[in-house]
């Protein structure tokens, strides 16, 4: 009979809100509301942590357009010629996803070292196109 106090509290509360069905509905709605608030807070924290980490990659060329200043072929079939332009779509350390402007076969995965060898990707961005 250790749960008699909890039972009495629950029945008193059910009487105040209009019965056990109303209490069940309020409990479900309250749980949903608390769950959604928790989810929104967690998403905000996750996005904030991602934007802090992403800030480093954006400084390294993400979203910018570069001119090719030296022709080259990477090991995966990507051929860049002098005068080509490419946009950095995504970067994860050495792996880079690029879009070669005015090319039909996009996008391409390549390495940061390859892009640095054919353009001003890593160094000075004097050839950057706004």
C-alpha positions, 0 to 999 in steps of 0.5 A: 500500500505504498502508492496510496499517496500517489493514487490519492494525488492523481485522483484529486488532480483528475477531479480538478481537471475534469476526470481521468480522460482529461488528465490523460490528455493533459499529460500527453499534451504536456509531454509533447510540449516538453519534448518539442521544447527539448528537441528545439533546444538540442537542434539549436545547440547542434547548429551552433556547434556545427557553425563554429566548426564550419567557420574554419572551412569557410575561411578555407575557400568554401563557396568561393570561385577560383581561377585555374592558373595552371593546367592539371589532371587529378587521379580521378579523371578531373581535368582543369585547364588554364582559364577554367573556374571552379566553385568550392561546394564542400570541404572536409579537410583534404577532400573537396567537392567542386563545381567546374563552372560552364562544365556539364559533368559536375560535381567533382571530388578532388583533393586540396593539394591538387587544387592548390597546385593548379590555382590559388586555392590554399594561398592568396586568393587574388584570382578569386571571382566575386 
